[in-house]
Amino acid sequence: MSLTMPAVPAGGDDWALAGDEDLVCDASDSPMAAIEKCLDNGVGACLVVDGPRYLGRVTLGELGHTALDGALLAPTLRQHLDTFGRRLANDPASTEGLQPELDAGGNLIGVAIDRSAQRIQIARPDMSHLEFRALLDAFLSSWISSKGPYVERFETDFSGFVGVRHGIAVSNGTVALHLALMALGIGPGDEVIVPDLTFAATINAVLYCGATPVIADVDAHTWCLSLATVERACTPRTKAIIPVHLYGRPAEMGPIAAFAARHGIAIVEDCAEAHGARYAGRPVGGFGDVACFSFFANKIVTSGEGGMCLTNSADLAGTMRVLRDHGMTPGRSYWHERVGFNYRITNLQAAVGHAQLGRVRQTLRRNADIVEMYRVALGGIPGVRFPPDMDAIYSPVVWLASVLVPAERRVALFEAAARADIELRPFFHSLSTLPPYQPWARPCPVSLALSASGVNLPTSRLVDADAVDRVAEVFRNVLA
């Protein structure tokens, strides 16, 4: 049986849509096998056949709903095709875009994937059978809360990935920042330098501590804090700097770290968007006192929600572990010598994150390939600018593909994309323009210009050549 597949960008079969066999299930396959195929093929659906004869289509959503009624207990799909909602050849197009090609006798002779009617999301978690099996393993172990082997595995392997000695997994990236600052003793009267162009969590963590945020503009080339912007913001009360590696682009960590060391200032790296990025050949996250990562659903490595603090200091690691668990003294149950927090991650989340980490190189290659497709498709459109190329000392990664457009045309671009069922997102607002942060607002012209013109493009496994063409058509219609 010869099955046709859509064109996919170069970059290796490890991230492209799976082969023919992963798009088709036999009626004799188990529901669990169908779930794993639907996860691995990147479509979220499979066609079901009995020999060559086409019987219908099954989706992850249908498998999930029927699992609540015990469908996974059945040995084969055949027994549940009616429950799944049989879709024959003359049924309307599937929302999953998976289409059967049949001969006159109703036999499956080909498979096509047509995404033209699908909404193109900005991001979507890429789950495979690896995450599914790890989650089941954690669930069946009964360790579903903050204790369990996957928490330690995730901490050990993620800290090893970054090249840092200690990992402290937490419930999300925001609390990772707060935990780091608290462990460093940051509090009222202390100033903490933050970039003007970042997600609000960065400045919020400073305010949680009662400290004073000092907003600094970003560099026009890196889009991050630089030594120059840090020096201008520094005062005798500066106790910490939070460089944010924005959209996977590393900050100027060498000079910033040297400056901080000379002045006794702590560094907390915000690496939420930069898993795998490097500066001077070293992974970001290894230049400061503490590095903080996010594993939110749209991040390069995800556990749904989750985060991690990394440090080379055994003392800081010990303090953060105590603070993470209500301030309880290790080895002495329910004895608290300081006020702590409930910032623990669950074993279930850690299981998903650990499996994701095993595929991070594939994810990074996939995202880089998607950007190259956008470069070709958007390259000749007036007003579209890609991020500035970085010097050789920087090794950025792609979290979300990003471009700059004329600020006065961006609203029209978003409106046209919405009509075409394409999700685009603006860059973060300049912190100095947001109401809660007006007491600390400063003139930050670079951040303001980037915030007004930046556009994030769909970046996920579902973005193929056809999706990129749809995005490019919207850009041409509005900007050309």
N, C-alpha and C positions, 0 to 999 in steps of 0.2 A: 504494500500500500504506500503510495508516494504522497507525502504530505507537504504542502507548500507553506513556507514560513515568511514573515515579513522581514524586510531589511532591518538590520540593527547596526549600530555604530561599532567600529572596531574597538577592541579592548579586551578581547578574550571571552571564551564561552563561560567563564566563571561568573559573569554578571549578566550576560545577555539572556534573552528569553531561552528557556530550556528547549531541548530537542523534541522531535515529534512524539516520542514515547511519553513525555511528561505532559502532553496536552490531551492525551486519550487514556481513558480508563476502560477496562473490560468489566462487564456486568458481574463477573465473578470476583473482582477485586473487593477488598474490604473497604468500608467507609474510612478507616484510618489511613489506608493507602491512598485513597482519593484526597483526603485532607493534605497529606504530604505532597502529593503531586500539584495540587492547587496552590500550595504555598511556594513550592520550588519553581514553578513555571513562570511566575511573575504576572500571571493573568488573573489568578483567583478563581479559576473555573477549569473544568475538564469536560470533554465530550465522552459520552458513555456508549460503548458498542458491545454487541454480542457477536463475536467473530467479526466479520466485516460489516454487519448490519448496524446502522446508527439507531440508537434508542432515545437519546436525549442529552441534556446538558445538566451538570451539577455544579453548584457554586459553593464557595466557602461560607457564604451567608446562609444558604440552605442547609448545608451540613451542620452549621452551628445551631440553627434553630431546631432541627430535628434531633440533634444530640440531646436537647433538653427532654425529649420524649423517649429517650433510650435507643435511638436509631443506631448508635455505635455498637450496641450489643449484637446487632445482626451480622452474620458472617459475610454477606455480600451486598453490593449495591443493588442487585436485581430486585431484592425484596422491598426496596424503598424508592424506586424510581417515581412511583405515583406520589409518594409523600414529598419527595424533593420538588415535584412539579415538573412533569415531563414536558420537554420542549422538543417538538419535532421540526422537520425541515421547513415547514411553512409558517413557523412561529415568528413573531416579530424579532428584530435584531436584539441580541443579548446586550445588556449594559456592560458586560465584561469584554465585549468586542470579539469574542471567540466564535467563529462561524464555521459550520460544517459545509463541506462540498460533497455532494452526493451524486451517485449515478441514478439512472432511471429506476433501478431496483431498490433504492433506499440504502445502498451501501456507501460507507464513508470512503471517499477516494482522495480527500484533501482537507486541509485545515487552513483557514485564513484568519488573520487578526486585523480587525478594522476598528481603530480607535477614533474615527472621525466624529462619532456622535458622543464620545465620552467627555466629561469634564476633565480638564487638565489641572490637577492640584499642584500647589506650590511644592509640597513635600508629602511623602507617605512612607511610613515605616516599612522596611524591607525585611519581612519575616520569612524564615525558611524552616525546613523540618528540624534543623539543628536547635533553633530556639524553642520549637514546639516540644521536642523530646526533653530538652533540659528543663522546661517548665513543668512537664509531667513528672519528671524525676524528682524535682523539688517538692511538688505537690504530694506525690505518693510517699515521700519520706516523712511526711507530717511536719517537717520544719518549714512552716509557712510564714513565720514572723522574722524577727531580726537575728535569730540564731540559725545556724545551718551552714553546711560546707561551702555553698556557692558564694556566700559573702566573703569568706576568706580567700577562695580561689579568685574571685573577681578582683579583690584588693591586691593580691599578689601578682596576678598576671597583668593587670592594668598598670600598676606601678613599674613592673618590668618593661612593659611596652614603652613607657616614657623614660625609663632609666633612672627612676627615683626609688629610694630605699623603702619608704613606708606609704601605704595607701589606707585611707580611712573612708569607707563608703558611707554615704549619707542619703537622705530621702530626696533631695533635689539639689540643683546647682546653686540656688539662692542661699540655702542654709549652709552650703559649703563655704561660701564667701563669709557669711556671718560667723561660722565656727572658726575659720582661720583668723579673722580679726580679733575675736574674743580670746583665742589661744595666745595671740601676740600681745594681749593686754591693751588693745586699743579702746579708748573710752572718752568720756567728756573732757574737753580741753585739747584733745589731739586733732590734728588735721590729717586728712587722707586725700591724696590727689587721685582724681578719677577723670577719664576722658569725657568730653562733652558728647561724643557720638558713641553711644552704647545702649544696651537694653537697661531699663530702669533698675533691674536687680542689683547692678553694680553699686549705684549710689544708695539704694535702699539699705543694703547691708551695712554701709557706713552709718546711716542714720539709726539703724537698730542698736548700734553700740553707743549711741549718744555722742558720737564724734562729729566733727565738722568736715563735710566734703568740700574740697577745693577743685572746682571744675577747670579743666585745661583743654585747650583746643587740640585737635589732632593734626598730624602731618599730612600734607596734601598728597604725598607719594605713597606712604604706607597705609594711611587712613587710621593710624594708631598713635598713641603717645610716642613722642621722640625725646631724646635728651634735651633738646632745646625747649620743648613745651613743658617738660618737667621742671627744668631749672627756673623758668619764669614763674611757675606756680609754687615753688618751694619757699617755705618760711622757717623760722626757728621752731615753730610748733608742728612741722610736718613729721609724722611718725610712720606713715606707710604710703606706698604708691600701689595702685592697682592698674597695671597695664592690661588692656583688653586686646586680644588677638582677633580683631574684628573680621568677620566673614572669612576666617581661615588665613588671614594675612598677619604674619608675625610682627610684633612691635620691635623696636630697636633695642633688644634686650641686653646686648653686651655693654654699651655705654650707660644705659639706665641702671643696670645692676652695679657697675663700677661706681657710679655716682652715689647710689644708695649706700653702698658699703663704706664709702669715704665719710658719709654724713650720719652713719648709724640709723638709717631709715630701712624699715622692713619693706619687702616686696611680696605682694600677693598677686600671682598671675591669674587672670581670668581667661581660662582656655576653653570656655564653653563651646566655642564655635571652631575650634582649631585642633581637633584630635589628629595627631600625626604631623602637624606642621613643624618646621625646624628653623632654627637660627644658628648660623655658623656651624652647621652640621649636627647640632644637638637638638633633641625634641623640645619644643616649648613645654613649659611646666617644670623644667629643671633649673631655672635661673634665679628663682626667688626663694624666700623662706617657706612659702606654701603656694601650691598651685591648686586651682579649683576647676573642676570639669562638670559639665552638665550632661545627663543622659536622657533629656526630654525626648518626646516621640519624634521630633524632627531633626535630631542631632545625628552626627556621623555614626556614633555608637549610641544605641538607645536601650533603655530598660523600661520605657514608658514614662515613668518619673524616676529620678535618681540623680546622684551626683557623687563626687569623690574629691577629697583633699589629699594631695600628695606632698610629702616633705622628706628631706634627708635628715631631719633632726629627730632623734629618738625622743627627746624631751617634748617637743611640740606634738609629735604623734601621740605620745601618752596623754598629754593634756587634752587633745582633741577627742581621743577615745572616751575619756572620762566625761567631758562636756557633752558629747554626743548622747550619752546614756544617763541623763538626769543628774550628772555630777556624782554618780555613785562610785565609791572607792573600790577599786578592783580587789577581789578576794574577800570582801567584807559586805555581805548582802545587806542592802537597804541602809547602808551607812553613807551619809552625804556630808562632805566637808566643804562643798561649794554649790552654788546654784547652777544647774545644768539644763539641758534641753533634751527633748525627745526627737532627735534628728537621725534616727536609725533607718537603714534601708531594710527591706524584707528579703528573705532567701529567694522568694519567687522572682522579685525584680532582679536580684543579682544573677539568677540563673539565666534570664533572658539577656542581660548585659554581657555576661561571660561568653555566651554563644555568639553574640554580635561581635565581640572583640576578636573572635577567631576569624571573622570575615572582613575585618576593617580594611585590609589592603585591597580587597576586591571592591569595596565600597568607594574607596578613594580613587581607584583607577576608573571606576564607572563615572563618578562625578567629573573627573578631569576630561573624560571622553565627551560627556554631555556639553561641557563648556566649549570644546573644540567644534562641535556641531553648531553651537550658537554663533561662534566666531565666523564660520563660513556663511551661515544663513543670514546673519544680521550685519555682516561686514560692510556692505555697500550702502547701507541705509543712512541718510543724512541725520546727523545729530546723535547717533549712537556711539558711545565711547565705552570701551572695556576698561577694567581696572588697569592702572599703570603697571607695566612690567617692573618686577622688583629686582634689585641687584642680586648678584650671585650668592651673597651671604644669607639671603632669605630663601626659604623653601616653603612657599605657601601651599595650602590645600584648598579644595573647594568644599565649602559647606553648602551654600546656595549660590548658583550662578548669578552674577551681578553685572549690571551695566549702568551707565549714566546717560540720561536723556535731557533735552532742554526742559528746565523746570516748568516753563509756561505751558508745555504740551503734556505733562505727565498725567494730569487729571483726565484729559481726553483719551490718553493711552489706556488708563485703567478702565475707563467706561467702555471703550471699544473691546477690551479684553473680556470684560464681564459679559458683554453681549455675545461674544464668541465662546462663552463657557470656559474661559481660561483664567486661572487665578494668578495674578501678579501681586507683589507686595512692595510697599515703599521701604526705604531704609528706615532705621530707627529715627525718631524725632531727636533733634538736639535737646539735651537735658535742660539747657538754659531757656528753652521755649516752653517747658512744661510747668503747669501751675504749682505742683508741690515743691518745686526746686527753685522758685524765684528768689528766695533769700540768698542763694549761692550762685545765681546766674552771672555769667561773664560774657563779654563779647568773644565769640568763637566763630570767626567768618568761614574757616575751612569746614568745620563741622556743619555749619548752617547750610553752606552750599551743597555739600554732599547729601545731607538729609533731604534737601529740596529736590534733588535730581536723581537720586539713586533708585534703582528698580531691581528687585530680586525676581528671578525667573524660575519656573518649575524645574526642580532638580530631584529626580527620583528614578527608580528602576522603570517606571512606566513612561518615561520620556524617551521616545524613539525618534527616528528621523521624521516621521509624519507629524508628531507632536511639535517638534522644532519648526517645521514648515508652517504649521498653524500659528504658532507664536510669531514667526517672522512676517506672516501675512498681515497680522494686526499692526505690527510696527510699521510696515511699509504703508499701509492705508492711512495711518495717523501722521507719520513723520515725513513721508516722501512727497 
